[in-house]
Amino acid sequence: MLSFSEVNSRNYTRGFNFIGAYLDRLILTFTPNKLIYIAVDGVAPAAKMIQQRTRRYRKAGELIAKKKIHNHINELLRSKDAREHKILDFIKANRQNKTFYNASHVLFSPDADLILLLLASHVKNILLVREAMSLNYFIIPLRA
C-alpha cells in the first residue's frame, strides 16, 4: 500500500488514489449501510504543527506533499471547526431521531479527545475505532 511519504508534491493523482484506496479499505472492513460521514481537520495551530513535524515527519518533501494534498481536500470540505466538533454537531443534530439514536455507529479516528466527547454525546451503540501503527485495528465500545 502507498504511504504519504511516497507521494511527491507534483503527483496529486497518487495522493488521491491513496486516500480513495484507504477509504475503500475502511468501508470494506466496517460495511456501513446507511451513512458515511467524513470530517477532516483544518490546519493545526503553529505550536502543534512544530511538535508534529519533529515527531512525525522525517523528510521535508513529505511535509510539503501532505500539505499540498491537504489543501486540495480542504477546499472541497471547507469548514472552520475541528473534525471532532463537526462529528459532534452532526450527532447533536440527529440525536432526537429515534432511528439514528438506536442505530449502531462506528467512528474511525486517531483522536483521543473523541473518546470523552462521544461519552458525553449520550448516544448508545457507538464504537470508536483507532488504527495502530501496524495497520491493525482495535475497537473501543462506548456506551451512554
KOLLUM-991215 format. One record per atom (N, C-alpha, C): z, y negated, x. Coordinates in steps of 0.02 Angstrom, whole numbers, padded with zeros to 5 digits, always signed. Layout:
<atoms>
ZYX ...
</atoms>
This chain:
<atoms>
+00000+00059+00042 +00000+00000+00000 +00000-00062+00044 -00035-00113+00024 -00040-00176+00059 +00026-00213+00055 +00045-00247+00108 +00104-00290+00105 +00082-00362+00115 +00125-00409+00096 +00108-00479+00103 +00091-00497+00176 +00122-00463+00224 +00108-00479+00294 +00036-00465+00313 +00002-00423+00274 -00068-00406+00289 -00117-00453+00256 -00093-00498+00213 -00137-00545+00178 -00140-00609+00218 -00200-00628+00239 -00205-00691+00275 -00222-00747+00227 -00213-00809+00249 -00220-00866+00205 -00291-00876+00179 -00341-00844+00210 -00410-00851+00188 -00432-00795+00140 -00389-00749+00127 -00408-00691+00087 -00364-00685+00025 -00374-00730-00022 -00333-00730-00083 -00347-00669-00126 -00408-00644-00124 -00426-00586-00165 -00381-00528-00148 -00370-00515-00084 -00325-00460-00064 -00254-00472-00090 -00232-00535-00087 -00165-00551-00111 -00158-00538-00185 -00207-00561-00224 -00204-00550-00296 -00213-00476-00313 -00254-00440-00276 -00260-00368-00286 -00194-00333-00272 -00158-00355-00220 -00093-00327-00204 -00044-00338-00262 -00043-00399-00289 +00002-00414-00345 -00017-00373-00406 -00082-00367-00420 -00104-00326-00476 -00085-00253-00469 -00094-00226-00409 -00076-00156-00397 +00000-00146-00404 +00038-00194-00381 +00111-00190-00385 +00133-00191-00459 +00103-00236-00499 +00118-00238-00570 +00097-00174-00605 +00038-00148-00587 +00016-00084-00615 +00067-00029-00602 +00092-00026-00540 +00141+00025-00522 +00205+00018-00564 +00228-00044-00574 +00288-00055-00615 +00276-00034-00688 +00217-00051-00714 +00201-00034-00783 +00196+00041-00792 +00165+00075-00745 +00161+00149-00748 +00230+00181-00742 +00274+00150-00703 +00341+00178-00693 +00385+00169-00755 +00382+00111-00786 +00428+00096-00841 +00396+00097-00910 +00331+00105-00915 +00293+00111-00977 +00318+00068-01035 +00310+00002-01029 +00330-00042-01085 +00285-00030-01145 +00314-00037-01205 +00272-00025-01264 +00268-00086-01311 +00304-00140-01297 +00299-00198-01341 +00281-00262-01304 +00311-00273-01247 +00303-00338-01215 +00312-00332-01139 +00272-00370-01103 +00283-00380-01031 +00290-00455-01023 +00347-00476-00999 +00362-00547-00988 +00369-00557-00913 +00327-00600-00885 +00328-00612-00813 +00354-00682-00801 +00407-00688-00763 +00435-00753-00744 +00433-00758-00668 +00409-00814-00643 +00401-00823-00571 +00443-00883-00550 +00480-00876-00496 +00519-00932-00470 +00473-00986-00443 +00498-01047-00446 +00464-01103-00414 +00480-01104-00340 +00463-01158-00308 +00476-01165-00237 +00552-01173-00227 +00579-01138-00178 +00651-01141-00165 +00670-01207-00132 +00733-01229-00141 +00756-01289-00106 +00751-01280-00030 +00747-01335+00006 +00734-01333+00078 +00785-01291+00116 +00849-01297+00101 +00900-01258+00137 +00890-01184+00127 +00874-01164+00066 +00863-01093+00053 +00799-01069+00088 +00748-01111+00089 +00686-01091+00123 +00698-01079+00197 +00738-01122+00229 +00753-01113+00300 +00789-01047+00312 +00839-01033+00269 +00876-00971+00276 +00830-00911+00266 +00789-00913+00214 +00744-00857+00201 +00693-00849+00257 +00669-00904+00284 +00619-00900+00337 +00648-00864+00398 +00708-00881+00417 +00738-00848+00476 +00755-00776+00462 +00772-00761+00400 +00793-00693+00383 +00735-00647+00369 +00683-00672+00338 +00631-00627+00312 +00564-00631+00349 +00545-00689+00372 +00477-00697+00396 +00473-00688+00471 +00435-00641+00492 +00427-00626+00563 +00371-00666+00594 +00321-00682+00555 +00262-00716+00583 +00249-00780+00543 +00231-00833+00577 +00216-00897+00544 +00158-00890+00495 +00108-00852+00514 +00050-00842+00470 +00067-00808+00405 +00116-00764+00408 +00138-00728+00348 +00166-00778+00297 +00207-00826+00320 +00236-00876+00276 +00182-00919+00245 +00134-00941+00284 +00080-00983+00259 +00040-00946+00206 +00023-00883+00219 -00016-00844+00170 +00023-00837+00105 +00087-00821+00110 +00128-00812+00050 +00132-00878+00011 +00142-00933+00045 +00149-00997+00012 +00085-01017-00024 +00027-01006+00008 -00036-01023-00024 -00049-00980-00086 -00035-00916-00081 -00044-00871-00138 +00005-00891-00193 +00067-00905-00174 +00118-00925-00224 +00097-00990-00259 +00068-01037-00222 +00046-01100-00253 -00008-01088-00305 -00055-01042-00292 -00106-01025-00341 -00076-00994-00403 -00029-00948-00394 +00004-00917-00451 +00045-00969-00489 +00078-01012-00452 +00121-01062-00483 +00081-01109-00528 +00019-01125-00508 -00024-01167-00550 -00038-01133-00617 -00044-01067-00616 -00056-01031-00678 +00006-01026-00722 +00064-01022-00692 +00127-01010-00728 +00175-01068-00716 +00152-01129-00725 +00192-01188-00708 +00252-01196-00754 +00311-01201-00724 +00373-01215-00758 +00424-01236-00706 +00469-01281-00725 +00518-01307-00677 +00579-01261-00670 +00592-01218-00719 +00652-01177-00718 +00647-01120-00669 +00706-01097-00647 +00709-01038-00605 +00693-00977-00648 +00670-00924-00616 +00650-00863-00650 +00703-00837-00698 +00765-00833-00674 +00818-00803-00716 +00831-00846-00778 +00823-00912-00773 +00834-00954-00832 +00776-00950-00881 +00715-00939-00856 +00659-00927-00901 +00671-00864-00943 +00696-00812-00909 +00710-00749-00944 +00765-00759-00995 +00819-00793-00976 +00874-00805-01023 +00852-00847-01082 +00811-00898-01070 +00785-00938-01126 +00746-00895-01175 +00706-00849-01148 +00668-00804-01191 +00715-00759-01231 +00766-00732-01199 +00815-00689-01233 +00851-00728-01287 +00874-00788-01272 +00909-00829-01322 +00865-00844-01382 +00801-00858-01369 +00755-00875-01423 +00741-00815-01469 +00750-00754-01442 +00734-00694-01481 +00794-00652-01500 +00853-00671-01479 +00914-00631-01489 +00929-00619-01563 +00914-00667-01607 +00928-00659-01678 +00881-00611-01713 +00825-00596-01681 +00777-00549-01708 +00806-00479-01701 +00817-00445-01758 +00850-00380-01757 +00811-00328-01717 +00745-00330-01723 +00703-00283-01685 +00712-00294-01610 +00712-00357-01590 +00721-00373-01519 +00791-00352-01496 +00841-00368-01535 +00911-00353-01517 +00923-00278-01508 +00894-00238-01552 +00905-00166-01550 +00859-00128-01502 +00809-00162-01477 +00762-00129-01431 +00793-00120-01362 +00762-00077-01322 +00783-00069-01252 +00743-00118-01209 +00777-00149-01161 +00746-00199-01118 +00755-00178-01046 +00701-00181-01008 +00703-00166-00936 +00682-00229-00900 +00726-00253-00857 +00710-00312-00817 +00707-00292-00744 +00655-00313-00710 +00646-00297-00639 +00656-00362-00601 +00708-00364-00559 +00722-00424-00521 +00764-00408-00460 +00749-00440-00404 +00792-00431-00345 +00852-00478-00347 +00856-00521-00398 +00906-00574-00401 +00973-00548-00427 +01024-00549-00386 +01090-00525-00406 +01122-00571-00458 +01104-00635-00460 +01131-00681-00511 +01115-00657-00581 +01060-00622-00588 +01038-00600-00654 +01087-00550-00685 +01125-00513-00645 +01173-00465-00672 +01223-00501-00717 +01255-00553-00692 +01304-00590-00731 +01272-00626-00790 +01214-00655-00779 +01181-00691-00834 +01162-00643-00891 +01140-00583-00875 +01122-00535-00927 +01184-00509-00963 +01238-00500-00928 +01300-00479-00961 +01323-00532-01011 +01311-00595-00996 +01330-00649-01041 +01280-00659-01099 +01224-00624-01097 +01173-00633-01149 +01190-00599-01215 +01236-00551-01214 +01258-00514-01273 +01201-00477-01308 +01154-00454-01270 +01100-00412-01296 +01114-00342-01271 +01111-00293-01317 +01126-00225-01295 +01063-00192-01266 +01074-00137-01233 +01020-00095-01205 +00977-00132-01154 +01009-00163-01105 +00972-00195-01051 +00981-00154-00988 +00926-00138-00955 +00928-00106-00890 +00900-00155-00839 +00937-00166-00786 +00913-00208-00732 +00891-00163-00676 +00829-00169-00656 +00801-00127-00603 +00793-00171-00541 +00819-00147-00486 +00812-00181-00422 +00778-00135-00373 +00735-00163-00332 +00697-00122-00284 +00732-00121-00217 +00741-00061-00191 +00768-00054-00123 +00712-00068-00074 +00728-00083-00013 +00678-00098+00038 +00629-00040+00049 +00650+00020+00033 +00608+00079+00044 +00561+00092-00016 +00556+00045-00062 +00516+00051-00123 +00542+00105-00170 +00605+00122-00165 +00638+00164-00214 +00675+00119-00262 +00691+00144-00321 +00723+00104-00372 +00792+00130-00387 +00836+00085-00406 +00898+00107-00436 +00908+00063-00498 +00938+00092-00549 +00945+00059-00614 +01018+00043-00626 +01030-00018-00649 +01097-00040-00666 +01101-00048-00741 +01134-00002-00778 +01138-00011-00851 +01188-00066-00868 +01167-00113-00909 +01210-00168-00930 +01219-00164-01005 +01280-00163-01027 +01295-00158-01099 +01337-00218-01120 +01319-00249-01176 +01356-00307-01201 +01421-00285-01234 
</atoms>
